[in-house]
Amino acid sequence: MTETTAAIQAPEQSRTVRQLVRYTLIGGSGVALDLLVFLLLHNMAGVHEQVANIVSTTLGITSNFFLNARFTFERRDRMVVRFVRFYAVGLTGIALTYLLFLAFTDALGVDPNLVKAGSLPPVLALQFVLNRKWSFA
């Protein structure tokens, strides 16, 4: 690697790290909202875990989209297109969590609350990469 190439890559890496930190912090607020709504719907209102997951995740996705557009990726153009893409990426999280519920709750009897909580880190990592490369590119 040449000195010039390294000089160009350093600011990009720094920017990526800042974005990841912001995305993670905003994601934390979305996770808290998602988990709170899930727990309220599933545990208090008796809503089936799959339905509660769709509703809670949708609220988290929507909140995270607006916060990430403003603070993480600093993009406010083509908001409708970006939201559709962001939501599509969010659906990957719903799908992954759905599969985890099938595998762990339905097949193995693991508490849905634990499965939901355990699904959050891998979903966050997958979605950061997809959103950075597609939704906010």
Secondary structure, DSSP 8 states (H G I E B T S, - for coil): --HHHHHHHHHHHHHHHHHHHHHHHHHHHHHHHHHHHHHIIIIIS---HHHHHHHHHHHHHHHHHHHIIIIIS---SSHHHHHHHHHHHHHHHHHHHHHHIIIIIITT---HHHHHHHHHHHHHHHHHHHIIIIIT-
